């Protein structure tokens, strides 16, 4: 057994000797689970890393069946690397931390959800961004999608209409050190004109139609990924592209289900 693993095991035994149970989904609980499974975790290592690794394996398996949406059978390796890095457990309520790396959406309160990890990876891949790009996100939620994008681009601007979610996500970004994410509370349908045009726009709630202000704020050569359809029904994930001459094309990718885009708009 590695020295770091032995130290962690001693710490866990000491925790149990105090008469406390190991909190499910906590760092201690995850480390105990890893040790029980025979996975040794050094004291200075992230105990959630094995779960993220398994999550990415599931994402890669899903990608094989989503070739029509991806235009291939694999996701950008940069996106997969970021998915292995970003701590999704920090972006879900404590009571759901045990399920943070399951490939499904989870409630974050206020009637909103954090998206399924595969969908986060897919939408990030479809934006096809690089490290010098600037991206707009409509629907901050808990901040997980923005955190993933922040590792891929120069700057993320994110808008959230629910005040409580905006405040908690902003504090979370500050605590976790995401210095290239700027947030605003408001109606994302109309975008963020002060920082336009954007190389990419990602919308994490379903609109009834493509918002024209977002199309206007998309840079020539840019991409927008957005779910379109009726609230609480099966919707279509669309890829919107603007060419160098400003012509706009759309492509249906796959059926999805998102919470509705709210606010004062058509």
N, C-alpha and C positions, 0 to 999 in steps of 0.2 A: 504493500500500500504506500502511495506517495505521502511524503511528510505533510503536505498541505491537507490531504484527505484525512490523515490521521488526526490532525488538529481540529478539523471540522467535525469529525465523528465524536471527539472528546467534548467539543462544545455542545453538540446535540444531546449527548448523554447527560451533560450537566444541566441542560435546559429541562430535560425530562425529569431529572432528579429533584428539581424544584417544585414538582407537583403540577406543572402546567402541561397542557396538551399542545402539540405542534400545530400552529394555525395553518389550515388548509389554504394553499395558494401563496403563503408567505414565502420569503426567501429561505427561511429555515425549513419550512415544510417541503419546498421544492428540493432543497439539498438533501433532506432526509429521504425523500422519494428516490432521488438519484442514487444515493448510497444503497438503498434497499434493492434497487434494480441492478446493482453491480457497476454503476457508473461513478467513478471516483472524481470528485470535484475539489480542486485545490481551494484553499481558504481565500485566495485572492482572485478566483475566477467567478464569472457570472453564473449562478446556479440555473438561470433560465436559458442559458445558451443551448443546451441539448434540446429543449422544447422548441426553440426557434429553428434549430436545424431540422427537426422532424416536421415542423410547419412548412418549411420551404420544400421539403421532399414531397409533401402533399400538393403544394402549389405546382411543382413541376409535373406531377402526375395529372393534375387538372389541365395543364397547358397542352398535354398530348391530345386531349379530347376537344380543345378549343382552337384548333388550327385555322378554321375559317375566320375567326375573329382576329387571330394573331398574324395571319399570313404565314404561318409556320408552326412548328411544334415546340418551340422553346421561347422563353422570355429572355430579355436582355440580361446578361450576367451581372451587370451593374445593379439592376433592380433586385435581383436575387441576393446579392451581397448585402444590400441595404436592408432587405427584409430579415436577413440573419442578424443584423446589428441593432435595429430600432427596437427598444423594449416595449412591446405592445402591452405588457402587464401594467405599465405606468399610465396607460390611456384608458383603462377600464375601471369601473368602481371596485373597491376592495372586495366586495362579496362575489365578484366574478373573476377574480385573479386566477383561480384554479383553472378556469376555462379560457384564459387569455390567448392561448396559442392553438385553440381548436379552430378549425376552418369553418367558422360560422359567424354571423353578426351577433352582437351582444347589445343589450340595452345600456345606454349611458344616462338615462333619465330625461325628463322634459319631453317624453314621447319620441326621442331620437335614438339612433343606434350607431355603433361603430361597425363599419363594413366588414364583410368576410375578407380574410387576408388574401385569398386568391383574387378577389375583385380589386382590392387595393393594388396588388402587384400588376394585374392586367391593365388597369387604367393608367398606372404610372408608365408601364411599358408602351402603351399606345400613344402617349404624349411625345415619345421619341425626343426627349430633351437632352441637352448637354450641360456641362458645368458652368457655362457662362450665361445660361438662359434665365429669364424672369417669368414666373408662373403665377396665375391667379387661381385661387381655390374659392368656390362658392359653397359654403357649408362647412365651417371648421369642425363642428361637433366636438369631440374630445381632443382633436388635434393629431390623430395618428396619421392620416393621409398627408397632412402638411409636413409632419416630421419625416416621413419617407421621402417626400419631394425635396425637402431641405437638404438632404444628403446628396441629391442628384443635380441641383441647380444652384445658381448664384443667389437668388432671392425668391421668396414665396410671400405673396400677399393673400391673406385669407379673411373672408367675411363670414360672420355668423349672425343670424337674426335673433337668436334666443340670448338675452342678456346674461343669464346664469352660465350658459355654456361658453359664451365668449370670455367671460371673466375667469372661469376655471381653466380654460385652455391657455389663456394668456399667462396665467400664473405658472401653469405646467411647463410651458416653453421656457420661461425664465428660470425655473428651478432646474430643468434638464439641460440648459445651456444652448438652446436653439436661437442663436443670435441673428440668423438670416430669415426669420419669419416675422412679418408685421401683420397685426390683426386689427380688425375694425368690426364694431357691432353695427349691423344694418341689414338692409334688403339687398341680397347679392344679385338679384335679377338684373339690376342696372350696372353691375360691375363696379370697377374702381377707376374712374376716368383719369384721376390725377396721376396714376402710375402706368396707364396704357401707353403704347400697345404692349401686349403680352406675347411671348413666344408660345405659351401654352395656357389653356384654361381647362380646369377640371371642375365639374359640377357633381356634388355628392348627394343630390336630391332630385327627384323626378319632376320635370316641368311638362306642361301640356304641349308646349312647342318650343322651338329653339329661340332663346331670348335675343332679339335683334341687337340690344346694346352690347351683348357679349361678342357677337359676330363682329361688330364695328371695332371692338377693342382688341381683336385678335390680329396679330402682326401678319403681314403677307409672308407665306411660308409656314405659318403657325398651325397648330392643331387644337381642337377642343374635343373633350370626351364628356358626354352628357347622356343621362337616361331620360327618355321621353315616353310619356304615357299617362294614363289615368292614375289617380292616387290609390294606393293599396291594391293595385292590380298588376298583372304582368306587364312590364314595360320593355322597351327596346333600348339597348345601349348603342349610341350613335357616335361615329367619328366624323367630326366636321373639320374640313381642311380648307384653308385659304391659300391659293397659289400666289406666285410673285406678282401677277397682274390684278390680284384682288378678287378673282373668281372663287366662288364657294361651292364645294361639293360635300355631300353627306353619304355615309355608308352605314347600313345597319349591320351590327356585329353579332348580338346575341340577346336572348331574353333575360331580363333581370327584374329584381324587385327592390325599389328604394322608397324611403319615406318621401312625401311630397315636398316640393319647393314651396315655401310659404312666403307671404308678403303681399304688398299692394302692387299687383301687376296683372296683365291680361291672362 
